[in-house]
Amino acid sequence: MYVTSVPNRGSPPAVLLRESYREQGKVKTRTLANLSHWPEHKVDILKRALKGLPPAMDLAEAFEITRSLPHGHVAAVLGTARRLGVEELIDATPSRTRDLVTAMLVAQVIDPGSKLAVARGLRAETATSSLGRLLGVASCDEDDLYAAMDWVLERKEVIENALAARHLVNGTLVLYDVSSAAFEGRTCPLGAIGHPRDGVKGRLQIVYGLLCSPAGIPIAIEVFEGNTADPNTLAAQITKIKTRFGLSRVCLVGDRGMLTHARIRDEVRPGQLDWISALRAPQIKALVEEGALQLSLFDTQDLFEISSPEFPGERLVCCHNPALAEKRARKRQDLLAATEKELTPIAAATGRAKRALRGKDKIALRVGKVINHYKMAKHFTLTITDESFTFTRNTEAIAAEAALDGIYVLRTSLPEHTLGRDDVVLRYKNLADVERFFRTLNSELDVRPIRHRLADRVRAHMFLRMLSYYISWHMKAALAPILFVDNDKPAAAAKRANPVAAAQRSDQALTKAARKRTPEDTPVHSFTSLLADLATLCANQIQPADDMPAFTMPTSPTPLQRRAFELLDLSHRHGLA
């Protein structure tokens, strides 16, 4: 930042406050303020201050900082949203309502919270950042935000269709998974007791399903009643892909609980979609028993293909992960030992001389609690009478299960020339991107607890969270060199022996994690901590003395902050006049 004089035709030279910045690799200059009407001594004070020299007079007497608002994180998120064309996705026509929706999206990335908290953070008198002023919504309240939610929900299909057109093409893979989120309150018609995929038990919840691109970019989200089983959400997604997105050739990738044999038979195949999924343990066991899958083949290889008349027209890709096998074996032994530890006192109680445990039903009740808790019924042979209880390990059942440790079988309708064996495995593993979305949604974006009582408000709430993640996904991709993520994917992939093996981190990522510093010697951050660091870059409202016009001057960025904005291809002054 510097002060310069510029010739002004027949008039005295214009005195301008200017700043140099870099955009798309080119150095550019912009004018921040016209100081032509300032007294000469005040211009001199500012010049000296910008050069780091002491003022000829007390600087506090010449200038006053009337407001200082955190700005850097807003500039990064809002700038990214605009670079991605998110505002145009929401609505092609600028409006205050569109600005309110944009404000909610940015706020959910930088500081997740309730609509009341968002409104307070936007309003001029209670602002917690520059966001409200930049978008011209500093006078809003929570009712304005609720109205904007209702408005954007009406545009949900149009926005999702646009995202699909941007990120999906015919012949592509579409990732799909389901999670749940707990409710506050008991009045929303979508709330119901169901399987708590988020781990919050005994609460009303909703179920939501997410469609993603092969790279994990969120495309569309659907909200279901809280007691909806995962497979029952599938029909809506098939309709969405075929009818709304207009895609005739798509491969749906889902886990074994989603793309069940029945759903593939009754919905996916009739919908003329291809699929990649996995077999359940009983199905794998059946393949072994019928001889289609010979476990001895895993002695020399961890990956091969078979076929079976039980799965006509499908390729079965058989995988063995030694690390997973070891983990499952260790867990089984721990559970067996824990079960035996709790069953032993029950057996001893039936043989006590005094107050012995008697009654077949009473004994069975205590035994059942232990067995059900550890889910070990098939691994023990139990003998219960009115006067005794004995147990032994079912070594045959244990051995049969252990033989399948680390083994999983993928099923796909795609032919070899369309998708090779290795790529089938890698595409299925990409479901981890969807699972990562759910973790992010439930943590960084604070999706729960949900406090809305109207069904459409819940749907709007989840849709806005998805769009927020759309922005943060692209930010994380751009900022990878300064985050605790691996930004050298080819090097990481080269370290894997085969697609079945556990994912590896590149040497660069390992060095970055060990040193906690980048190759440029700046601190490495998580996405959340980087946003907190950027927030220290403030928009300072400067009021000169003598009633001269005020101007905004941002804090000078640190080397790390400057690097972050370079990676995002943005200016730290984004949005400031």
C-alpha positions as CSV (number, residue, x, y, z in Angstrom):
1,M,0.0,0.0,0.0
2,Y,1.4,3.4,-0.9
3,V,0.5,7.1,-1.7
4,T,1.2,8.5,-5.1
5,S,0.5,11.6,-7.1
6,V,-1.1,11.2,-10.6
7,P,-1.3,14.0,-13.2
8,N,-4.8,15.4,-13.5
9,R,-4.9,17.3,-16.9
10,G,-5.1,21.1,-16.1
11,S,-5.9,20.5,-12.4
12,P,-3.5,19.9,-9.6
13,P,-2.2,16.3,-9.4
14,A,-4.5,13.7,-7.8
15,V,-3.2,12.2,-4.5
16,L,-4.2,8.6,-4.4
17,L,-3.9,5.7,-1.9
18,R,-3.1,2.6,-4.0
19,E,-2.4,-1.0,-3.5
20,S,-0.6,-3.6,-5.7
21,Y,-1.9,-7.1,-5.9
22,R,-1.6,-10.3,-7.9
23,E,-4.4,-11.8,-10.0
24,Q,-3.9,-14.8,-12.2
25,G,-0.2,-14.4,-12.0
26,K,-0.2,-10.8,-13.1
27,V,0.6,-7.8,-10.9
28,K,-2.2,-5.2,-10.9
29,T,-2.9,-1.9,-9.1
30,R,-6.1,-0.5,-7.7
31,T,-7.0,2.8,-6.0
32,L,-8.3,2.5,-2.5
33,A,-9.0,6.2,-1.8
34,N,-8.7,9.7,-3.3
35,L,-6.7,11.9,-0.8
36,S,-6.6,15.0,-3.0
37,H,-8.6,17.0,-0.5
38,W,-6.5,16.0,2.4
39,P,-4.2,18.6,4.0
40,E,-0.6,18.1,3.1
41,H,0.5,17.3,6.6
42,K,-2.0,14.4,6.9
43,V,-0.9,13.0,3.6
44,D,2.7,13.1,4.9
45,I,1.6,11.3,8.1
46,L,0.0,8.5,6.1
47,K,3.0,8.2,3.8
48,R,5.3,7.9,6.8
49,A,3.1,5.3,8.5
50,L,2.9,3.1,5.3
51,K,6.7,3.2,5.2
52,G,6.9,2.2,8.8
53,L,8.4,5.6,9.9
54,P,7.3,7.4,13.0
55,P,4.9,10.3,12.4
56,A,5.9,13.9,12.6
57,M,2.9,14.3,14.9
58,D,0.8,11.9,17.0
59,L,-1.0,9.5,14.6
60,A,-3.8,9.0,17.0
61,E,-4.7,12.7,16.6
62,A,-4.9,12.4,12.8
63,F,-6.8,9.1,12.3
64,E,-9.2,7.0,14.2
65,I,-10.2,3.4,13.6
66,T,-13.9,3.5,14.2
67,R,-14.6,-0.2,13.5
68,S,-12.5,-3.3,12.9
69,L,-14.3,-6.4,11.6
70,P,-12.8,-9.8,10.8
71,H,-12.7,-10.0,7.0
72,G,-10.1,-12.5,5.7
73,H,-12.2,-15.6,6.1
74,V,-15.2,-13.8,4.6
75,A,-13.1,-12.7,1.6
76,A,-11.9,-16.3,1.1
77,V,-15.3,-18.0,1.3
78,L,-17.4,-15.4,-0.4
79,G,-14.7,-14.9,-3.1
80,T,-14.7,-18.7,-3.7
81,A,-18.5,-18.8,-3.9
82,R,-18.5,-16.1,-6.5
83,R,-15.6,-17.7,-8.5
84,L,-17.7,-20.9,-8.6
85,G,-20.8,-19.0,-9.8
86,V,-22.8,-20.0,-6.7
87,E,-24.8,-16.8,-6.7
88,E,-25.8,-17.4,-10.4
89,L,-26.7,-21.0,-9.5
90,I,-29.0,-19.7,-6.8
91,D,-30.7,-17.3,-9.1
92,A,-29.5,-15.5,-12.3
93,T,-31.2,-12.2,-11.1
94,P,-29.5,-10.3,-8.3
95,S,-31.8,-9.6,-5.3
96,R,-31.7,-9.1,-1.6
97,T,-33.1,-12.6,-1.1
98,R,-30.3,-14.1,-3.1
99,D,-27.8,-12.1,-1.0
100,L,-29.4,-13.4,2.2
101,V,-29.0,-17.0,0.9
102,T,-25.4,-16.3,-0.1
103,A,-24.8,-14.8,3.4
104,M,-26.2,-18.0,5.1
105,L,-24.0,-20.2,2.9
106,V,-20.8,-18.2,3.7
107,A,-21.8,-18.0,7.4
108,Q,-22.2,-21.8,7.7
109,V,-18.7,-22.2,6.4
110,I,-17.0,-19.6,8.6
111,D,-19.1,-19.9,11.7
112,P,-21.9,-22.5,11.8
113,G,-24.8,-21.6,14.0
114,S,-28.5,-21.1,14.3
115,K,-30.4,-18.6,12.1
116,L,-30.6,-16.3,15.1
117,A,-26.9,-16.4,15.5
118,V,-26.4,-15.8,11.8
119,A,-28.7,-12.8,11.8
120,R,-26.9,-11.3,14.8
121,G,-23.5,-11.8,13.0
122,L,-24.8,-10.0,9.9
123,R,-26.5,-7.0,11.6
124,A,-24.5,-3.8,11.7
125,E,-24.8,-3.3,15.5
126,T,-23.8,-6.9,16.4
127,A,-21.7,-7.8,13.4
128,T,-19.0,-10.5,14.0
129,S,-17.5,-10.1,10.5
130,S,-17.6,-8.0,7.4
131,L,-20.1,-10.3,5.7
132,G,-23.3,-8.4,6.3
133,R,-21.8,-5.1,5.1
134,L,-20.2,-6.7,2.0
135,L,-23.5,-8.3,0.9
136,G,-25.7,-5.3,1.9
137,V,-27.8,-7.4,4.4
138,A,-26.6,-5.7,7.6
139,S,-30.2,-4.8,8.5
140,C,-31.7,-8.4,8.3
141,D,-33.2,-10.4,11.1
142,E,-34.0,-14.1,11.5
143,D,-37.4,-13.8,9.9
144,D,-35.7,-12.5,6.7
145,L,-33.5,-15.6,6.8
146,Y,-36.4,-17.9,7.2
147,A,-38.2,-16.3,4.3
148,A,-35.0,-16.7,2.2
149,M,-34.9,-20.4,3.2
150,D,-38.5,-20.9,1.9
151,W,-37.5,-19.1,-1.3
152,V,-34.4,-21.1,-2.1
153,L,-36.2,-24.4,-1.4
154,E,-38.5,-23.6,-4.3
155,R,-35.4,-23.4,-6.5
156,K,-33.8,-26.6,-5.1
157,E,-34.5,-28.7,-8.2
158,V,-33.3,-26.0,-10.6
159,I,-30.0,-25.6,-8.6
160,E,-29.4,-29.4,-8.3
161,N,-30.1,-29.8,-12.1
162,A,-27.5,-27.1,-12.8
163,L,-25.0,-28.8,-10.5
164,A,-25.6,-32.2,-12.2
165,A,-25.1,-30.5,-15.6
166,R,-21.9,-29.1,-14.4
167,H,-20.4,-32.2,-12.8
168,L,-22.1,-35.3,-14.3
169,V,-22.2,-36.6,-17.8
170,N,-23.6,-39.7,-19.5
171,G,-21.6,-42.8,-18.6
172,T,-20.4,-41.3,-15.3
173,L,-20.4,-42.8,-11.9
174,V,-22.7,-41.4,-9.2
175,L,-21.9,-42.0,-5.6
176,Y,-24.8,-42.4,-3.1
177,D,-25.0,-42.9,0.6
178,V,-27.3,-42.2,3.5
179,S,-26.9,-40.8,7.0
180,S,-29.1,-39.4,9.8
181,A,-29.3,-36.3,12.0
182,A,-30.9,-35.9,15.4
183,F,-33.7,-33.5,16.2
184,E,-34.5,-31.1,18.9
185,G,-38.2,-31.2,19.7
186,R,-41.0,-33.6,18.8
187,T,-43.3,-31.7,16.4
188,C,-41.7,-32.0,13.0
189,P,-43.5,-34.6,10.8
190,L,-40.2,-35.8,9.4
191,G,-38.9,-36.8,12.8
192,A,-39.0,-40.4,13.8
193,I,-37.1,-43.0,15.8
194,G,-34.8,-45.0,13.5
195,H,-31.4,-46.5,13.1
196,P,-29.0,-43.7,14.4
197,R,-26.3,-43.6,11.7
198,D,-24.8,-40.5,13.5
199,G,-24.6,-42.4,16.8
200,V,-27.2,-40.2,18.6
201,K,-29.5,-42.8,20.1
202,G,-33.0,-42.5,21.5
203,R,-33.8,-39.2,19.7
204,L,-36.1,-38.3,16.8
205,Q,-34.1,-38.0,13.6
206,I,-34.3,-37.4,9.9
207,V,-32.6,-39.5,7.2
208,Y,-30.9,-37.8,4.3
209,G,-29.3,-39.2,1.2
210,L,-26.6,-37.6,-0.8
211,L,-25.6,-37.9,-4.5
212,C,-22.0,-37.0,-5.3
213,S,-19.8,-36.9,-8.4
214,P,-17.0,-39.4,-8.7
215,A,-14.7,-36.9,-7.1
216,G,-17.0,-36.5,-4.1
217,I,-18.6,-33.1,-5.1
218,P,-22.1,-32.9,-3.7
219,I,-24.8,-32.7,-6.4
220,A,-28.2,-33.3,-4.7
221,I,-29.6,-34.1,-1.3
222,E,-32.9,-35.7,-0.3
223,V,-34.5,-35.7,3.2
224,F,-36.6,-38.6,4.4
225,E,-38.5,-39.5,7.5
226,G,-36.3,-40.7,10.3
227,N,-37.4,-44.3,10.3
228,T,-36.7,-44.8,6.5
229,A,-34.4,-47.8,5.8
230,D,-31.5,-47.1,3.5
231,P,-32.6,-49.1,0.6
232,N,-36.0,-47.4,0.6
233,T,-34.4,-44.1,-0.3
234,L,-33.1,-45.5,-3.6
235,A,-36.1,-45.2,-5.9
236,A,-36.1,-41.4,-5.5
237,Q,-32.5,-41.2,-6.6
238,I,-33.1,-43.3,-9.7
239,T,-36.0,-41.0,-10.7
240,K,-33.8,-38.0,-10.0
241,I,-30.9,-39.3,-12.2
242,K,-33.0,-40.5,-15.1
243,T,-35.8,-37.9,-15.2
244,R,-34.5,-34.7,-13.7
245,F,-30.8,-34.9,-14.7
246,G,-31.6,-36.5,-18.1
247,L,-28.8,-39.1,-17.8
248,S,-29.5,-42.3,-19.7
249,R,-26.2,-44.1,-18.9
250,V,-25.1,-43.9,-15.3
251,C,-23.4,-46.2,-12.8
252,L,-24.7,-46.0,-9.3
253,V,-22.1,-46.7,-6.6
254,G,-23.5,-47.7,-3.2
255,D,-22.6,-49.9,-0.2
256,R,-24.0,-53.4,0.4
257,G,-26.7,-52.0,2.8
258,M,-27.9,-49.6,0.1
259,L,-27.7,-51.5,-3.2
260,T,-29.1,-54.8,-1.9
261,H,-29.7,-57.7,-4.2
262,A,-33.5,-57.0,-4.0
263,R,-33.0,-53.3,-4.9
264,I,-30.7,-54.1,-7.8
265,R,-33.2,-56.7,-9.1
266,D,-36.4,-54.6,-8.6
267,E,-35.3,-51.0,-9.1
268,V,-31.7,-50.5,-10.4
269,R,-31.8,-53.0,-13.3
270,P,-35.3,-52.0,-14.4
271,G,-34.2,-48.4,-14.3
272,Q,-31.5,-49.4,-16.8
273,L,-28.7,-48.1,-14.5
274,D,-25.4,-49.9,-14.0
275,W,-24.1,-50.5,-10.5
276,I,-21.1,-51.1,-8.3
277,S,-21.8,-52.6,-4.9
278,A,-20.6,-55.3,-2.5
279,L,-21.9,-58.7,-1.4
280,R,-23.0,-59.4,2.2
281,A,-21.2,-62.0,4.2
282,P,-23.8,-64.7,3.7
283,Q,-23.6,-64.2,0.0
284,I,-19.8,-64.5,0.1
285,K,-20.1,-67.7,2.2
286,A,-22.5,-69.1,-0.4
287,L,-20.0,-68.5,-3.1
288,V,-17.4,-70.4,-1.2
289,E,-19.7,-73.3,-0.5
290,E,-20.8,-73.6,-4.1
291,G,-17.1,-73.6,-5.2
292,A,-17.3,-70.3,-7.3
293,L,-14.9,-68.6,-4.8
294,Q,-11.9,-70.7,-3.9
295,L,-10.2,-69.2,-0.9
296,S,-6.9,-70.8,-1.8
297,L,-6.5,-68.3,-4.7
298,F,-5.9,-65.6,-2.0
299,D,-2.6,-67.4,-1.1
300,T,-0.9,-65.9,-4.2
301,Q,-3.0,-62.9,-5.0
302,D,-5.2,-60.3,-3.3
303,L,-7.4,-59.4,-6.2
304,F,-9.1,-61.5,-8.9
305,E,-12.4,-61.9,-10.8
306,I,-15.0,-64.7,-10.8
307,S,-18.5,-65.3,-12.1
308,S,-21.5,-67.1,-10.6
309,P,-24.9,-68.1,-12.1
310,E,-26.4,-66.5,-9.0
311,F,-25.3,-63.1,-10.4
312,P,-26.0,-63.4,-14.1
313,G,-24.4,-60.6,-16.3
314,E,-22.3,-59.4,-13.4
315,R,-18.6,-59.4,-12.7
316,L,-17.5,-60.3,-9.1
317,V,-14.3,-58.8,-8.0
318,C,-12.8,-60.7,-5.1
319,C,-10.5,-58.7,-2.7
320,H,-8.4,-59.6,0.3
321,N,-7.0,-57.0,2.6
322,P,-4.5,-58.5,5.0
323,A,-4.5,-55.4,7.3
324,L,-8.3,-55.6,7.5
325,A,-8.1,-59.4,8.2
326,E,-5.7,-58.8,11.1
327,K,-8.0,-56.1,12.5
328,R,-11.1,-58.3,12.4
329,A,-9.3,-61.3,13.9
330,R,-8.0,-59.1,16.8
331,K,-11.5,-57.7,17.4
332,R,-13.1,-61.1,17.4
333,Q,-10.6,-62.4,20.0
334,D,-11.3,-59.4,22.1
335,L,-15.0,-59.9,21.9
336,L,-14.7,-63.7,22.6
337,A,-12.6,-62.9,25.7
338,A,-15.0,-60.2,27.0
339,T,-18.0,-62.5,26.5
340,E,-16.3,-65.4,28.4
341,K,-15.3,-63.0,31.2
342,E,-19.0,-62.1,31.8
343,L,-20.4,-65.6,31.2
344,T,-18.1,-67.2,33.7
345,P,-19.6,-65.6,36.8
346,I,-23.1,-66.6,35.6
347,A,-22.0,-70.3,35.3
348,A,-20.3,-70.1,38.7
349,A,-23.6,-68.6,40.2
350,T,-25.5,-71.7,39.2
351,G,-23.1,-73.9,41.2
352,R,-23.0,-71.8,44.4
353,A,-23.7,-73.6,47.7
354,K,-25.8,-70.7,48.9
355,R,-28.4,-68.7,47.0
356,A,-27.5,-70.5,43.7
357,L,-28.9,-69.0,40.5
358,R,-31.9,-71.2,39.5
359,G,-34.6,-71.3,36.9
360,K,-34.0,-71.8,33.2
361,D,-35.7,-68.5,32.3
362,K,-33.8,-66.5,34.9
363,I,-30.4,-67.9,33.8
364,A,-31.3,-67.5,30.1
365,L,-32.1,-63.8,30.7
366,R,-28.7,-63.0,32.2
367,V,-26.9,-65.0,29.5
368,G,-28.9,-63.4,26.8
369,K,-27.9,-59.9,27.9
370,V,-24.2,-60.8,27.6
371,I,-24.5,-62.6,24.3
372,N,-26.6,-59.9,22.7
373,H,-24.4,-57.1,24.0
374,Y,-21.3,-58.6,22.3
375,K,-23.3,-60.2,19.4
376,M,-21.5,-63.5,20.0
377,A,-24.4,-66.0,19.9
378,K,-23.1,-67.9,16.9
379,H,-19.6,-68.3,18.4
380,F,-20.7,-70.1,21.6
381,T,-22.5,-73.4,22.4
382,L,-24.7,-72.7,25.4
383,T,-26.4,-75.3,27.6
384,I,-29.0,-74.0,30.0
385,T,-31.1,-76.0,32.4
386,D,-33.1,-75.1,35.5
387,E,-30.1,-75.8,37.7
388,S,-27.0,-75.2,35.5
389,F,-25.3,-73.2,32.8
390,T,-22.3,-74.2,30.7
391,F,-20.7,-72.7,27.6
392,T,-18.0,-73.6,25.1
393,R,-16.6,-71.8,22.1
394,N,-18.0,-73.0,18.8
395,T,-14.7,-73.5,17.2
396,E,-16.2,-74.6,13.9
397,A,-18.2,-71.4,13.5
398,I,-15.3,-69.3,14.6
399,A,-13.0,-70.9,12.1
400,A,-15.6,-70.5,9.3
401,E,-15.9,-66.8,10.0
402,A,-12.1,-66.3,10.4
403,A,-11.6,-67.9,7.0
404,L,-13.4,-64.9,5.4
405,D,-11.5,-62.2,7.4
406,G,-10.4,-59.4,5.2
407,I,-12.3,-60.8,2.2
408,Y,-14.9,-58.7,0.4
409,V,-16.5,-59.2,-3.0
410,L,-17.6,-56.3,-5.2
411,R,-20.4,-56.8,-7.8
412,T,-20.8,-54.7,-11.0
413,S,-22.7,-54.8,-14.2
414,L,-20.0,-52.8,-16.1
415,P,-18.1,-54.8,-18.6
416,E,-14.3,-55.0,-18.4
417,H,-13.7,-52.7,-21.4
418,T,-15.7,-50.0,-19.7
419,L,-14.1,-50.3,-16.2
420,G,-11.2,-52.5,-15.4
421,R,-10.9,-54.6,-12.3
422,D,-8.6,-52.3,-10.4
423,D,-10.9,-49.3,-11.2
424,V,-13.9,-51.1,-9.9
425,V,-12.2,-51.3,-6.5
426,L,-11.1,-47.7,-6.6
427,R,-14.5,-46.4,-7.6
428,Y,-16.2,-48.3,-4.7
429,K,-13.6,-47.0,-2.3
430,N,-14.6,-43.5,-3.5
431,L,-17.7,-43.9,-1.4
432,A,-15.4,-42.7,1.4
433,D,-15.8,-39.3,-0.1
434,V,-19.5,-39.4,0.7
435,E,-18.8,-40.6,4.2
436,R,-16.3,-37.7,4.5
437,F,-19.2,-35.4,3.6
438,F,-21.3,-36.8,6.4
439,R,-18.5,-36.3,8.9
440,T,-18.0,-32.7,7.7
441,L,-21.7,-32.0,7.7
442,N,-22.1,-33.3,11.3
443,S,-19.0,-31.5,12.6
444,E,-17.7,-28.5,10.6
445,L,-21.1,-27.4,9.4
446,D,-23.0,-28.2,12.6
447,V,-25.9,-29.9,10.9
448,R,-27.2,-31.2,14.3
449,P,-29.2,-30.7,16.3
450,I,-31.9,-29.6,14.0
451,R,-34.3,-27.2,15.6
452,H,-36.8,-26.5,12.8
453,R,-40.4,-27.8,13.3
454,L,-41.6,-27.4,9.7
455,A,-40.7,-30.2,7.2
456,D,-39.8,-27.8,4.4
457,R,-37.6,-25.8,6.8
458,V,-35.7,-29.0,7.6
459,R,-35.3,-29.7,3.8
460,A,-34.1,-26.1,3.2
461,H,-31.7,-26.4,6.2
462,M,-30.1,-29.6,4.8
463,F,-30.0,-28.1,1.2
464,L,-28.2,-25.0,2.4
465,R,-25.7,-27.3,4.3
466,M,-25.0,-29.2,1.1
467,L,-24.4,-25.9,-0.8
468,S,-22.1,-24.8,1.9
469,Y,-20.1,-28.0,1.6
470,Y,-20.0,-27.4,-2.1
471,I,-18.0,-24.2,-1.5
472,S,-15.8,-25.7,1.2
473,W,-15.0,-28.8,-0.9
474,H,-13.5,-26.5,-3.6
475,M,-11.7,-24.4,-1.1
476,K,-10.1,-27.5,0.5
477,A,-9.0,-28.7,-2.9
478,A,-7.4,-25.3,-3.7
479,L,-5.8,-24.9,-0.3
480,A,-4.4,-28.5,-0.1
481,P,-0.8,-27.4,-0.2
482,I,-1.1,-25.6,3.2
483,L,-3.6,-28.0,4.8
484,F,-3.0,-31.4,6.6
485,V,-4.1,-33.2,3.4
486,D,-2.2,-35.0,0.7
487,N,-1.9,-32.8,-2.3
488,D,0.3,-35.2,-4.2
489,K,-2.2,-37.9,-5.1
490,P,-0.1,-39.6,-7.9
491,A,2.8,-40.1,-5.5
492,A,0.5,-41.5,-2.9
493,A,-1.2,-43.9,-5.4
494,A,2.2,-45.1,-6.6
495,K,3.1,-46.3,-3.0
496,R,0.1,-48.7,-3.0
497,A,0.9,-52.3,-4.0
498,N,-2.6,-52.7,-5.4
499,P,-6.1,-51.0,-5.1
500,V,-7.0,-53.4,-2.2
501,A,-4.1,-52.2,0.0
502,A,-4.7,-49.5,2.4
503,A,-4.3,-45.9,1.1
504,Q,-0.8,-44.4,1.5
505,R,0.3,-40.9,2.0
506,S,2.9,-39.3,-0.2
507,D,6.4,-38.5,1.2
508,Q,5.6,-34.9,0.8
509,A,2.4,-35.2,3.0
510,L,4.3,-37.2,5.6
511,T,7.0,-34.5,5.8
512,K,4.4,-31.8,6.0
513,A,2.6,-33.6,8.8
514,A,5.8,-34.3,10.7
515,R,7.2,-30.8,10.5
516,K,3.8,-29.0,10.8
517,R,5.2,-26.7,8.2
518,T,4.9,-26.3,4.4
519,P,7.9,-26.4,2.0
520,E,7.6,-22.6,2.0
521,D,8.1,-22.8,5.9
522,T,4.6,-21.5,6.8
523,P,2.5,-23.3,9.4
524,V,0.3,-26.2,8.2
525,H,-3.4,-25.9,9.1
526,S,-6.6,-27.8,9.2
527,F,-9.4,-26.1,7.2
528,T,-11.1,-24.8,10.4
529,S,-7.9,-23.4,11.9
530,L,-6.9,-21.8,8.6
531,L,-10.2,-19.9,8.5
532,A,-9.6,-18.8,12.1
533,D,-6.2,-17.5,11.0
534,L,-7.6,-15.7,8.0
535,A,-10.2,-14.1,10.3
536,T,-7.4,-12.1,12.0
537,L,-7.1,-10.1,8.7
538,C,-9.6,-7.3,9.5
539,A,-11.4,-4.6,7.5
540,N,-10.6,-1.4,9.4
541,Q,-12.8,1.6,9.0
542,I,-10.5,4.7,9.2
543,Q,-11.9,8.1,10.0
544,P,-9.5,11.0,9.5
545,A,-9.8,14.1,11.6
546,D,-11.4,17.3,10.3
547,D,-14.5,15.4,9.1
548,M,-12.7,14.1,6.0
549,P,-14.2,11.1,4.2
550,A,-13.7,7.7,5.9
551,F,-12.1,4.8,4.1
552,T,-11.5,1.1,4.7
553,M,-8.0,-0.3,5.0
554,P,-7.5,-4.0,5.5
555,T,-4.9,-5.5,7.7
556,S,-1.7,-6.4,5.8
557,P,-1.7,-10.2,5.2
558,T,0.9,-12.4,6.7
559,P,3.0,-14.7,4.4
560,L,0.6,-17.6,5.1
561,Q,-2.5,-15.5,4.5
562,R,-1.0,-14.2,1.3
563,R,-0.3,-17.7,0.2
564,A,-3.8,-18.8,1.0
565,F,-5.3,-16.1,-1.2
566,E,-2.9,-16.9,-4.0
567,L,-4.0,-20.5,-4.0
568,L,-7.7,-19.4,-4.1
569,D,-6.8,-16.9,-6.9
570,L,-8.4,-14.1,-4.8
571,S,-7.5,-10.8,-3.3
572,H,-7.6,-10.4,0.5
573,R,-9.5,-7.2,-0.2
574,H,-12.4,-9.1,-2.0
575,G,-15.6,-7.3,-1.5
576,L,-14.1,-4.1,-0.1
577,A,-14.6,-0.8,-2.0
